[in-house]
């Protein structure tokens, strides 16, 4: 044993049989230190702060080293690789958990770097529960790994394909026995593992460290039999794992984080509430990793936080490469961790320390000890087989296969369920049917002898392919050889031969036999169109194919069929034994995945130069992976293709999808001619084309009954369009088992768009039916805001007030994630429609539309809608009191910008009373926060700070509202910034706010926070960094969201920097042409007044003292009316400077005194330093040396605090002169 042994009362460092130093007691101060350090670690992880992590590692080193240098001695005596095993009891106490959960991975030399980064010593950390036992001796085989990804519907989609591919690339197909289970279902995994004999299980999925529905226990979000979420605890998972499992790698976020830790944020989403009640007290400290270890798994690797997909993939790649080389498990984990630490990719490097290795009593040591191959087929057997068979037809390589998880899962289920003879993969050309078939073969090749038929579909060719597949099975081979002559003379006799084969040696696995998987690819080559229905098999192949299909009787054989075709077909009912799976275009997420794969193959400079063009190429591909591969990878990113050709190809493709001509680019033209979209549309016939045009009314897939209503109106049938791949199926959004349909996006681009009149007619007959279909019976699952947007657009086209009233607020809310002006326009249109029909406008619609209008810069409309909402809630007694409170609160927030603080205060007190009466604690706290905003604007920073710290934060933290907590911390940072405490303000921005906003995907709040970091950089004189933040971070976000106010403010901040650099012309243009029009249009009197003052500053520098004075007096009048002390102080300071420039010391003195007094009251360090320096100089010149010295001392302290070296030197010089003058006296 080498490492740290801890029990409930103390710990010792040991090296072999020797204790290093004394046994040390664990005092309460030690527990407190470790828990605080772990909490700091969590905050540093959220903030991605390398410097903080290094400092924590040094602190932990010093604690473990103690007064006698125990850790140093241990490190001096330990030999490489240095394995620090932290061992605790099997059921640790609270104190022991504090030690076990400390981030020892961060250990760093007190004046140096991380121990984990030292390649010579190879320092690594493992944790063990219980006393060690002798691990079982590994078998003599090479690495055996079972990989399963789970990505249930409704969850953020992981890039699990990249993780699987990275493992294969790192280890090599010839050095690993890999079994991949695609169902995501732990029960299916258990069945596949039961006789595989694989020691390592790798699970790639989402994880949460506390699931309310499971008593607050940690869970993995796995899948049920239909692909829905199946939260799985450690005890449930262990029940499906074989007893010979040696290592489980749970590559999921928070799987090494205890259930009692509510500080970690799940990846990509906000988690509210803490863990629920559990069983035994110590169980709450368990993570899913430690729970698995306690349940008997020898070793578990998990992540102590939300890990990035790329980091997880890179870690797995290095881990399995090391294990394959028979490296000790703890050392392999340490080496993988070091690989992340050494990465040049900052995203990968950020998570280097998160992996945790937990060992049970029998865990550790080598996982792999031999090189022998198990009797398994290669994990990419199918892909290789297809690439060999179909060299002339592209099949996606493993690293390019993305986005077919649902279809793959359905196909595997159909092949295994015993009810189907096989699967038909059907869909438009180049959607990836052959690639999916190859993937299915990859997943099932160990279960079947695989025969692939392509190009030649004659009976002899089919039998030859089967003979090649079963060549090692003598009985099967002999049966085929005996039947070949019969089939040559009478092709339909193939059915008799296959029946004998499939009911005989290929009936089931065993005794050296395997069932057959017969793949017939690109079946459309022998299909003929049929105006009366589905395609038919051409006569010369019909009898043979019918015989083949009928031979695969699922009740008599485990052998199966796998067919791919662009079209469905009819063959006298023989096709009915196949499960039809129609492929649809790649989802947006899958398109992004494929794009990332393409980017990775291009040089970095080409990625940057052609980023916009590549995005256009992805959009023009409309989800067709073959087309995306051609345009994006082989044209846009190809260094052999000139930019002009790539641009022309993309532009011509865009034109083609607007009913234009075929592109002139040879490759693109050939691709589209092969798709034959126009020919398919002609084949569909006039009624079906009319139906397809009608379906383009919808932006989302809609339930099939809705499409049937359109068919009744315009003709055609959905079945006909589906058979041709022109109409594509999607899962029903409410899981009723029905099908939703959408027009194929490439085909839709080849038909004329609907006219306004047509849209109106079709919307009128479908909108209410669609609303009913999308409104579930249960309250637990409502419509999405995206569905509300679709319904609202239809209801506006149909002039339907009922649906508009129901859905418009959700529609506006959905659009608010994008350009605010679009949301405002839609909301205003909806309100106008309701008014025209004399229907009551929902208050929520008024509120969200007002918010969108104000954000977009339409102050007149925004304030009018809020006023209307206030009046409406005051007169309608049936309105929810909470709704009225929300309206009052929102109106108060908006009035703050117009300057009527008294009215805002009255409104917010009313809102607070209503929130409190209805026990809405979070909203009541937020209302109090608005009162804090009022106090902040008035300059009462102390009371505003008290509200933030004592009222708001405790409520938000208790409710688990991480976003509101971050916002409140940001408001605390605003006060600290005003008072010159830039270090603490910067810490709040970086360590508290940014991590929350980035993980929640709140791009607007992220941009605002970066802007506040820019404010600090500007105050510290780092104008280049401040300007970079304004131009590269803030402006793109605000402009994309259509936030005109924030855009104007940011331009104003750019103007501040230009002013400091002497570019007065450009600064003046920004003030007059960009900022003022926005603020005046929004009625933002405060920002307008500030901008007048900034224009006055420019005019002052240019010597136009009269106009500058007029503007500053105008500004002072507004600030005085608003009660804005900070603005009053600033205006007086600017007026005093104007007075001093004209030698009017008498007028300047009272203005300086008032400005200085306000800044002292506000504790504004910058104002005290700047104004105080001038005031002290003026008093000194007037002979008021005692008062001048007092003010100079205060100003010097403030200047030192804000790190303004020029003022410090100026004040020191003044103080020296004052002191010398006093000595002379």
N, C-alpha and C positions, 0 to 999 in steps of 0.2 A: 504493500500500500504506500503510495506517495501522495501527499496532499493534506487535506484539512478534515479532521474528524470532529463533528459537533454533536452534542447531546443537549438536553434541556438546560443544563447549568453552565457548560463551558465548552472549550474546544482546544485542540492541540494540532500542531503541524508535525507531520511525520514523514520520514524518508526511509522506505523499507521498514526495518524493525526499530529504527531510531527516532525518538522524539526530538524535534528541534526546539530547544528552549522549554520553558515551563508550560504546564497546563494552565490555560487562562480562563478565568471566570467570565461569564457573559452577564454583565450588569445591565440594568435598565437603560443606562446611558448608551451602551453598545447597541442595544436593540433600537433605540431612538435614532442613533446615528445611521444605522444601516437602512432603516425605513425611510429616513429623510433623504439619504443618498439615492435610494431606489426611486423615490418620487422625483428627485432632481433628474435622474436618468430618463424617466418617462418624458419629462418636459423637454429635455435636450433632444430626445428622439423625435418628438413632435416638431421641434424647431430645426432639426437637421443641423445641429451645432457641434461641429467637430471639436472646437476649442473647449466647450463645456465637457464633452465626453472625455477628453484627455485630462482635464482637471479632476473629474470624478475618479478616473483611473488612478491618478496620483494620490488622491485622498484615501481611496480604498487600499492602496499599497501601504501607505503610512499607518493605517489602522491595523492591518494584518502584520506589518513589520513589528509594531509595538516598540517598547523602549529598548528591547534587547536585540533588535535587528533580526528577528526570526525568519521573515520572508527572504531577506537578503542571503542569510545563511543557507536556507533551503535551496535558493536559486544557484548559489555557488557550488553546492554539493550535488545537485541533481544533474543527471546526464541527459543528453538529447535523445529522443524528443522528451521535453519536459511536460509531463501530464499532471496537472493539479486536479486531483479528484476531491470534490467536496462531498463528504459522506455524512448523511444524517440518519436518524432512526427511521424505521419503516412507517411510523405514524408520528411525524415531527410535532413538537409543541410550537406555540406562537413564536417563541424566541428562536428555536431552531429554523423555522421557516424564514425568519428575517435574514439569517445567514445564508440559507440555501438559495434564496431568491435574489441575493445581492449580485450585481453584474460583474462577476469576477473576470469575464471576458475582456473588460476594459482595463485591467491592471496595467499600470504604466510606471516606469521609473520616475522618482520624484522630480528629476530635472531632465527627463528624457521622453522617449516615445513609448507606444504600446508594446507590452511584452509579446502580444500576439503577432506583431509585425516582424519579429526576428526570425529570419529564415534558417539560421544555423541552429538555434536552440529549439525551434518548432514548438514554442509554448502553446499548450492547449488546456481546455477546461472540460471536465465532465462532472456530473452530479449523480450521486447514488443514494437510493433509499434502502436502508437495511444493510446488514453485514454481508459481505460478498461470499458467494459460493463458487465452486469451480464451474466455469461455463462449459456447456456441452461442446464437444469437439466438432468442428465444422465437417460436413461431408466432403468428399473428394471432388466435388463438382465446381465448375466456374460460377461466377456471380449469377444467381437466380433471382429475378426481380419481377414482381407483379405490380403493374401500374394501373391505377384507376383514377380518372378525373370525374368530379361531380360538379355540375353547373346547373342547378335546378332552375326551372322557369321562374322569372321574376327577380333573379339575382344578377348582379353585375357579372358579365361573361369574362372568364379568365382565359388567358392565352395558354391553355394546357397543351395544345399541339406543339408549341415551341419547347415546352419542358420535356415532353416525351422525345422529340426529335433531338434535343441537346444531349439527352442521355445516350441515345444510340450513336450520335456523332462522336461523343467523348469516349465511349467505351469501345465502340465498334460492334457491328452485328455479330462478328465471329467470336466475340469474347463475353457475350451475355446471353442468358436464356431469359427472354422477355415475354411475359404474358400481359396483354392489355385488355382490360375489361371496360367497355364503353357505356354500360348502362348507368353507372353512377350509383347503383343500388347495392348496399352492403350484403343483402341476401344473395344476389347473383355473384358478387365477389367471392363469398364463402363457398358457393358451389364450385366455382372455377378453381379455387385454391385447394379444395379438399383432397385432390390427388395429384397436384402439380409438384409438391415438394420444393417450393420456392422459399428461401429463408428471409427475403426482404420484401416488404410491402410498401409501396410509395403511393400516398393518397394526395392528390392535388385538388383543392377545393377551398371554399370559404369556411372560416371558423369563427366562433364567438365564444368568449370566455364565460359568459353567463346567459343562459337562455331561460326566460321566464317560464315557458311552458314545461321545462324539465327541472323545476325546483331550483333554478339558478345555477345549474351545473353547466360546465363547458360542453359545447357540442360542435360537431362537424355538420355543415349543411349539405347532406347527401341527397339522393333522389329516390323517390318511390317508383313503383312499376310504371307510372305514367309520365315520369319526368318532373313531377312536382317536388317541392321541398320535403325532406325527411330529416329533421334535426336528430342527430345520432350521438348519444353519450358514449363515454368510454366503455361502460359495462355492456351496452348494446353492440358496440363494434367488436369487442373482444369475443363475444359469443359467435361471431362469424369467422374468426381467424383460426387457422390450424394451430395445434400445440407446438409444432416445430418452427413457428415463426421466430426469428432471432432479432429482427429490427423492423420497426415501423417508422417511416419518415412521413410525418403529417405535415405536408407542405401547404399549410393554411395559416392565415393570420390568427394571432392570439392563442395558438394552441399550447404555448408554454407559459401563458399568462394565467395567474390564479383567478378563480371565480370571484374572489373578494376584491379584485383590483378593478375599480370603476374609472381609472384614470386614462386607460388606453382607448383610443378611438378606433372603431372598426374601419376597414378600408373603404373609402368612397361613400360613406353614409353616416349619418348622425345616429348615435345610440342613446336612447333616453332611458332613465331609470337604472337602478343598480340591480345586483343579484337578488333573486328571490330566496325564500327560506330553504335551507338544505337539511340534510340529515345530521350526522355527527359533526360537531363543531369544526374539527380539523379538515373536514372535506371541503369547506369553503375556500381553503387556501390552495386546494389542488387545481392545477391546470389540467387540460385534457391529456397532456403528455404524462404528468405524474399519476393521473388516474389510470392510464393504461399500464404504467409500470406497476402500480399497486395491484392491478388486476392480473398481473402475471406475465406481461410482455417483457422480455429481457432488456430491450433497449428501445428508446423512442427519441426521435429528433423532432422538435417543434420550433415555432417562431414566437419569440416574446415581444410581439408587436405586429403592426400591419406592414407586411413586407411587400415590396414591389415585385411584379411578375418577373422582370428581367433579373433582379438579384436572386430570386428563388431558383430560376432556371440555371443561372451561372453556378450557384452553390451546388445544385444537384449534379451538374456536369462534372465538377471537380471531385465531389464526394465519391461518385460511383467509379470514376477513373481510379481513384486511390484504392477503393475497396477491391476493385478487380485485380490490382497489383498486390493483394493480400496484406494491405496496410492495417494496423490496429485501428479499431473503430474510432476511438477518441482522437487518435492522431490524424485519421482521415478527415474528421470533422474540423479539427484545427487547421489542417492544410486548406480545406475548402474555405474556411473563414478568412484565412490569410489571402487567398486568391481574390476575395471580394475587397479586402482592405487595400490590396495592391492595384485594384482596377483603375484604369484611366477614366472609366465612365462614372461620373459623379452620382448618378442614380443608383448604380450597383454598389458603389462604395458606401453610400449612406447607410445601408442595412448590414454592413459587415459583421456587426456584433450581436445580431438578434438571434441567431441560431442557438438552440439549447439542446445539449445531449443529456438525457436522463437515463440512468441505468438502474435496473432492478438487481436483485441479489445475484442472478446468474447472467448478468449482462456484461458486455465489454469484450475485449480481445478481438481476434480475427473473425470476420463474418464469412470470408472466403478463404479456402485453404487449397483448392485444387484447380485443375484446368479442364476436367472432363466435361463433355457436353451432355446435357440431359436429352432425353428422347422427345425433343420439341422442335417444331418447325420455326424457321426464322421469323422474327417479328415483322419483317418487310417482304416476306415471301410473295405475297400477292402482288405488291407493287412491282417487284422484280419480274414476276411472271408476265404481268401485263406489258411492261416495258419491252420484254423480249418478244412477246407476241404481236405488239402493236407499235412497232418502231415508226410507222408512218402516221399514227394517230396519237396526239399528245395525251399523256396521262400524267397528272400532277405527281411530282416527287413528294416524298413524305413531308419535307420541310415547307412545301407550298400547299399542303392540304389544310384547309381551314373551313369552318363554318357549316359542317354537315352533321353536327352532333345528333340532332333530332332524327334525321333520316337514318343515320347509322344505327341509332338505338332501336328504332322501329324495325329496321331490317333484321337486326340480330334477334329481336324478340320473335319475329315471324319465322325465322329459320329454326328457332328452338321450340316453338309452342306446340308442334305436333299437329297443327290444324291446317297448315298450308304446304303445298308442294314446293313453294319457293317464293321468290320476290321478283316483281317487275319494277325496275327503276326507270321512270318515264319523265321526260322534260325536254325543254328547248335545247338545241344544239349548243355544245360547249359550256353547259351549266355544270359539268363535272360528273356525269353519270358513270363514265368508265373509271374515273378516279375514285369515286365512291365504291364502285364494285371492287376495285383493287384493295381499297381499305377494308372492305368486308372480308375479302379473302385473307388479308393480313390477320384479321382478328379471329378467323375460324380455321386457318390452314392446318393447325394441329389437330383439328377434329375431322377433317375431310381430306380425301384425295381430290385434288383440284384439276379440272379440265377446262381450258379456255378455248372457245370457238369464236373466230372472227373472220369475216370475209367470205369464207367458203362454208355454206350452211347445208351442204349435201349430207346425206346419211353416212357415206364413207368417211367424210372429213370429221363428222361428229364422233364416229367410232374410233378413228385414229387418235383424236385428241383424248378420248377417254382411255384408250389403251396406253397412251403415254403417261397418263396420270396414275394408272394402277399397275404400272410395269413391274413393281416389286411384289405384287400379289398374284401368285401363280394361278390360282383358281379363277380369278377375275380375268386375267390375261387370256387363259385358255378359252373361257366362255366367249370372249370377244373374237378371238382368232377363229373359233368354230362358226361364228355368225357372220363374219365379214363377207364370205362368198354369197350367202343368202341375201344380204343387204345390197350387194353389188348388182344382183339380178332383180331384186324386188326391194327398192329403198324403204317402203313403208314397213318392211319386216324389222326395221330397227326397233320398233316397239316391243316385239317378242324378245329380241336379244336383251334389251334393257330391262324388261320385266324379270328375266332370269337372273341378270346381273344384280339388279337392285333388291330383289327378294332373296338373293343368295349371298355371295361374298361381300357385297356392298350394302347389306341390309343394316348393319350396325357395327360398331367398333368391337374388336376383340379377336383373339387368336390370329393376330397378324393382319386382320382386315380393317378397312376403314370405309365408312359411307362416302359417297361421291358428292361433290359439289360441282355441278355442270354450269359454267358461265357461258352464256350466249350473248355476245356483245354487239352493239349497233344493229339490232334486229330490223331497224327501219329500212335497211338495204334490201330486205325481201318483202316489204310491205307495199301495198298499192292503195291509193286513196279511194274513198268510197263516199260519194255524195250523200248516201242514205244513212251513214253512221260511221262507226269506227273503221280504221283501216283494215284491210283484209290481207292475209298472207297470199303471196302470188301463187298460182295453181301448182307450179312445179315444185314448191316447197311445202305446200299446205299439209299434205298427208304425212310427210316426215315429221314436221314440227308437232302436229297433233299427236302422233304416236309417241314422240318424246315426252310431251307434257303429260299424257295420260299414264305413262310408265312410272312417273314419280308420284305414287300414291302414299300420302303421309301416314296412313294407318298401317302400311306394310313395310315401309323402309324409312331409315333416317337420312337417306340421300336427299339432296335438295337441288333446286334450280335457282339460278340468278341471271335474270335477263335485263338488258338495257335497251331502251328504244326511245326515239323522239316522240313516238305516238303509241297510244294504246291500240289494241287490235282485237278482232273477233275471230274465233276459230272453232265454231260450233260448240261453244261452251267449255272447251278444254282450258281456255285462259282463266276461267273462274277460280281455279285452284291456286292462283298466284295472288299474293298480297301486293296491291298496287301502291307504290310510293312515288308521288310526283315531286320532283325537285323544283324549288322556287329560287329566285335570285338570292344572292348572298345578302344577309342583313347588313346594316350599316356598320355594326361592330366587326363582322367578318370581313367586310371590305377594308376596314382600317387595318385589321390583322394582316391581310394579304399585302396591303400597301407597305406595311412595315417590313415584310419579308423582301419585297422588291427594293425598298430603300437600302436594306442591309447589303445588297449586292452592288450598290452604286457607290462611287467615291463620295466623300463628304462634300466636296465643293460642288459636285454635280447635283447632289441632293438639295443643297441650298439654292443653287442657281435656277433649278427647274421645279422648285417646290410648288409654286402656284400652277404651273402647267400640269404637273403630276396630279394635283387635286382635281383639276378640270378633267383629266383623263379618267380618274376614278369615277367622277360623277357621270361622265359620258358613257362609261361601261355599263351603267344601270344594273349593277349587281351580277353581271355575267363574268365569272372568273376567267374564262378563256379570253374574252375581249379585254378585260383588265390586264391580264398577263401580256397580251400583245401590245396594247397602246402604252401602258405604263412602264413595264419592264423592258420590252424589246424595242420600243421606240423612244419614249421620253428619257429613260435612264440609260439608254445604250450609248456608250461613248463613241461608237462608230456611226451614229445617226446624227446628222447636223440638226441644230436647234430649229432651223427653218422648216425642215421636213417634219419634225415632231410637232411643231406648232400648227402646220398645215393639216396634218393628220387629225389632230384633236379638233381643230376648227371645222373641218369637213365632217367629222363624226357628229359634232353638235348640230351642224346644218342638216345632216341626214335624219336626225331625230326630230327635225322640224319639217318633215316631209320633203327634204331636199334630195339632191341626186346622190348616187353612190360616190364615196370618196375616190379621188384619183390615185391615192397611195395604193400601190399594188397589193401589199400584205393586208391592209385593212379592207380593201375592196374584195379580195378573195375570201376573207373571213366572212364578210356580210353576205356575199353570194352563196357561201356554204350554208349560212343560216336560213336563207331563202324566206325572209320575212314577208316580202310582198307576195310570193307564191303561196305561202301559207294563208295569208289574208284572202287571196283569191279563192283558194280551196275551201275556206270556211263558208263562203257564200254570202250573199247580200244580207239576209236576216242576221246571221251570226256576227258579221262586221258591224251592223247597227247596234247589236247588243254590246259588243266590245267597246264601241264609242260611248254608249250609255254608261258603262261601268267606269269610264274615265272621269265621270262626275265625282267619284270618291277619291280622296287622298289616302285613305286607309283601306285595308281589307275589310269587307262587310259580310255579315252572315249570308249564307246561300239563299234563304228565303227572300231577302231584299233583292238579290240579283234576279230571282225568279219573277218578282213583281215587275222589274224592268223588262224582262223577256215577254211578259204578257202584254206590255205596252208597245215594244218596238219589234218584237219577233226574235227568232233565234232561240237557242237553248244553251244553258251553261255547260251541259255535258259535252256538246260539240266543241266548244271553245277549250274546255279542259283536255279533251282527247288530243287536240292539236297543240297543246302547250301554250295557247294564247291567253288562257285564264288560269291563274295559279292559286293553289289552296294554302291556307294558313290556319294555325290552330285557333279555335274559338277563344276569344279573349276572356270569357268567363268560365271556361272549362266545362261546358255542358256536353262536350263530345261532338258538337256540330263542327261545321267547316266554314271558314270565312274565305272569300274570294277577292282577288285583285287582278287587274289587267297586267299582262306581262309588260314591263316598262319599255322594252325595246320595241315591241309590237305597237304599243300605244303611241310611240313617237312617229309611226308611219301612217297614222290615220288622222284626218282633219279634226281639230279640236271642236268641242261643242260650242254652239253659239250661245249668247246670253239668254235668248228665248228658250232654247232647248234645255239649258241648265235649269231655268226657272220651272219649266214643266216637269222635268224629271225629279227635281228636288221636291216639288209639291206632292208627288205620289209616293215618295220613299221616306221622307224625313221623320214622320211620326212612327212609322214601322221600325225604322232604325233606332229611334230613341227607345222604343219598347224593348227591342232586342238587346240594347246595350245597358239597360237598367235592370240589374239582377234583382231577384226576389229577396235575397238576404242582404241585411244591412252591412255585413262584414266586408263586402266587396262592392264598391261603388264604381261609377264611371271614372275614367281617367280624364284629366284636363285636355289631353290630345283628342279624345273622343268628343268632348264638349266643343272643341274647336271645329271639328268636322261637322257636328250637328248644327253649330251656329252658322257656319258658312252656308249650309244647306237651307237653314230656316230663313236667312236673309235673302237668299235667292228665291225661296218659295213665298216670301212675305208672310211667314208663319209666326205670329206673336207668342203663341203658347210655348213652342220649343225654344224660341229666343229667350223668353223669360227664364226658362229652366236652365239653359246651358251657357248663356253668354258670359256670365261672370267667370266660369271655369275657363272659357275660351280666352278671355283677356288675360287671366292668370297664366295660362300656358304661354301666350305670346310675350309676356313680360320677361321671359328668359332670353328673349332676343331683342329686336329693335323696338324701343318704347313707342315710337310713332305709329308702328303697325298695330300695336295693342290699343293705342288710343283711338285710332281710326275705326277699328272693329267695334270697340265699345261704344263709341259715339254713334256709329251706324245702328247698333242694336238698340240703343236708347231712343234714337229717332224713330225707329220702326215701332217700338212700344208706345211712344207718344202719339204717333200717327193713328194707332189703333186704340188710343185712350186706355191703355193697359198700365197698371202700376209697375213702376220700374223697381226691381229688387235693390235694396240698399247696398248690398255687396257689389252689385254691378256699378252703381254710382261711385263707390269707394275705389274699386280697382281701376276703373276708367280714369278717375281723377288723378290717381297716382301715376298712371301711364302718361296722361296729358302733361302733368307737371314735370315729370322726368324728361319728356320730349321737348319741353320748352314752351308749351301752350298754357301759360299761366291763367289766361282769361277763362278758358274752358275748365281747367282743373279746379280753380277756386269756385267757379260757378257750380260745378257738380258737387263739391264738398258742401257748399252752402245749401244746396238743394237736399242733400242727404241729411243735414242737420235739421232742416225744416220738416222733412218727411218723417223722421223718427220722433220729432216732437209732437206731431199731430196724429200719428197712427198708434192708437193705444194697444193694438194687438202685436206691435213689433216687439221683438225680443229685447229686454233691457240691455243685454250684452251687446247687441248690435248697435243700439244707441250709444253705449259707452265707447265702442270702437270708433264710431263716427266722430264723437266729441274729441277723443284722443287724437285722431288723425288730423282733425281741423286745428287743434291746438298746436300740433307739430308744424303744420304749414304756416300758421299765423306767426310763428317765431321768425320766419324769414321776412315777413312784411313789417315787423317791428312793434306790433301791439302786444307787448308782453303781459299787460294787465288782463286783456281778454283771454289770452292763451292760458294764463294762470287760472282764471275762473273756469274755463272749459275743462282743464285737466283735473281740477278738484272735483267737478261733477262726474267726470268719467271714473275717477278713482273711487268715488263713493259707490257707483253702480257696480264696478268690478268687485269691490270688497263685499257688497251685499250678496252678490252671486257666488262668492267664494272662488273667484278666478284669480288665484294668487299670482300667477305669472303675469297676467295682464295688469293687475293692480301694481305690481312692482315696476312694470314698464311705464305705467302712468306716473309713478313717483319719479322714474327716470326722466320723464319730460320736465317735471318740476326742477330736477337737477340741471337740465339744459337751460332752463330759464335763469336759474341762479348762476350758472356758468357765464351766461351772456351778460348778466348784471355785474359779474366780477366777484361774486360771493363764492370763491373757490373752496373755502373750508366746508361750508354747508353742502355744496355740490359733492365734494369728496366724501363727506359722511354718508350721503344718500347712496353713492355708488358702493361704498365698502360695507356699510352696516345694514342697508335695506335691500338693495338689488342683488348683490352677489350671493348672499345666503339663500335667497329664494331660488335663483336660477340654478345654483349648485344642488340644492335639495331636489329640484325637479329634473335634474340631469340635462338641462338645456344648455348644451355646450356652445351653441351659437350666441345666445344672449349673454352667456358668461364672458365670452371673448369680446363681444361688443362693449360690455361694461368695463372690462379691463382696459379696452382701448380708450374709453372716456376718462378713466383714471389717468392713462398716459397723456391725454390732452392737457389735463391740469398740470401734470408734472412737466410737460414740455413748456407750457406757459411760464412755469416757475424756474425754468432753466435746468431742470434735472434731466439732461439729455441721456445720460447713461441708462437710468432706470426706464425712461420712456422708450428708448431703443430696445431694451430687454423685453419690455411688454410687447412691442410690435413684433419682434422676431421670435421670441420664445413662447408667447401665449397666443397672440392673434393669428399670425400667418399660418401656423400649423393647422389650426382649426378650420380656417376658411379654405385652405388648399385641400384638405381632406374632404370637406363638405362640397367642394366644387363651386364655391361662391366666388366667381371671378370678379364681381363688382367689389365686394368687401376686400378681396385680396388686392385689387388695384388701389383702393383707398388706403389700405395699410402701407403698401409700398410707397404711396405718395407721402404718407406721414414719415416714413423712413427718409424719403427725399428731403422733407422739411428739415430734419436733423442734419443731414449732409450739407444742406445749404447754409444752415446756421454755423456750421463748423468750417465753412469756406470751401467745401468740396463741390464746387459748382459743376464740374464735369459729371460726377456721379449723379447729382441731383437732376441735371439736364437729361442724362440717359434715362433715368427712371420716368421722368415726365413724358419723354418722346417715345420710348420703346416699351414701357410697361403700362402706363396709365392711359395715354391717349388712344391706343388701339382698342382697349377694352371699352372705354366710354363711347367711342365712335361706333363700335360694332353694336353696342346696346342702345344707341340713340339717346344717351344721357347728355342732353345739351348743357345742363347746369354744370355737371362734373367736368364736361369737356371745356366749358368756358373757364372754370376755376383753374384747371390744369394749364390752359393757355396763359392765364394770368400768372401762374407760378413760373412758367417759362419767361414771361415778361419780366418778372422780378430778377431773374438771373441776367437777362439781357441788359436790364437797367444797371445792375451792379458792374457789368462789363463795359458800360458806356455806350451801348447801342440804343440810343434814345429814340431814334426814328422807328425802329421795329417794335420797341416796347410801347411807344405811343400808339402805333397802329393796332397792336393787340388790344390795348385798353379800349380804344374808341370803336374799332370795327368788329371785334369779336366778343369782348366781355360785356360792355355796357348794353348792347342790344338784347342780349339774353337776359341779363338781370332785370332790365326794365320791363321786358315782356312777361317775365315771371312775377313781377311785383316784389322782387327781393330788394327791399330798400337798404338793408344792411350792406349787402355786397355792392350795391350801386354806390353807396356813400364811400365805401372803402376804395372803390375804383376811381371815384372823383379825387380822392386824396392821392392815389398813385399817379394820376395824370398831373395833379398839382406838383408832385415831386419832380416829374420830368420838366415841367415848365419852370420850376425853381432853378433846376440845373441849367436851363437855357437862358435864365435871366428875365423871364417874363413874370416879374413879381406880382403885378396887379392881378392877372388872371389866376395865378397860383394861389394868391390870398383869397380870391373870391371862391374858388373851389374848396379850399380848406375850411373856410367859414361855413360854406354850404354843408360840407361833410360834418362839421362840428354840430351844426343844428340838428341833423338827423340823429347822430349818436346821443346827443343830449335828450332828444325826445324818446329814444329807445331805452334810455337808462343804461347804455352800453359804456361801462367805465373804461374798458380797454380801448374802445374807439375814441372816447373823450381824451384819454391820455395821449393817444397817437396824434389826434388832430391838434391838440395844444402844442405838442412837441414840434410838429411841422410848421405851425404858425410862429412859434418862437424862433425857429431857424430862419424863417423869412424876416422876422423883426431884426434878428442879429445881423443878417446880411446887409441890412439897411441902417445898421448902427443904432437901431431903436432899442437900446437896452432896457429902457423903462417899460416898454410894452412886453418885451421878451420875459422879464423876470417873473411876473405873476403866472405866465403861461408855463414856464419851466417848473415853477414851484408846484402848480396844480398837477402837471403831468408826473412829476417825481413823487408827489404824495400818493397819487392813485397807484402808481407802479409799486410803491412800498406796501400799500394796502393789499394789492393783489399778489404780492410776493413775486413779482415778475422780474427775474434776475436780469434779463436783457434790457428791459426798460430802466431799471435802477442803474445799470452800468452805463448805458448810453446817455440818458437824460442827466443822470447824476454827475457825470464827468463835465458836461457843459455848464450845469448849474454851479458846481464847485468852482470852476474857472471864473464864472461871472461874479460869484460872491467874493472870491479872492481878489479880483480886480477892483471890487468895490470896498475892499478893506475889511470884509466880514470873515476874518481868517478862522475864527473858532468854528463857526458854522460850516465854512468851506471845508475845513479839515474833517469834521464829522461826516459830512456827505461824501467826501473823497474816500474815507475809510470804508463806508458802506458800499460805495460804488466799486472799490477795489475788490472787496469780497465777491460781489456779484460778477465782475468781469473775470475773476479767477474761476468762478464756478462754471461760467459758460465758455471758458477757454479762449477768451478774446485777448490774445497776447498784445495787440497794438494798444488796446485800452489799458491793459495792465501797466505797460511801460509808460504810457501817458500819465496815468494816475500816480504811479510811483514818483515820476519826475515832479508832478504838482505837489505831492506830499513832502518831498525833499525841500522844495522851494518854500513851502509854508513853514516847515520846521526850521529852516535856516532864518527865515524872517522872524520867527518867534525868538530865536537865540539872540538876534541882534537887538531885539527889544529888551 
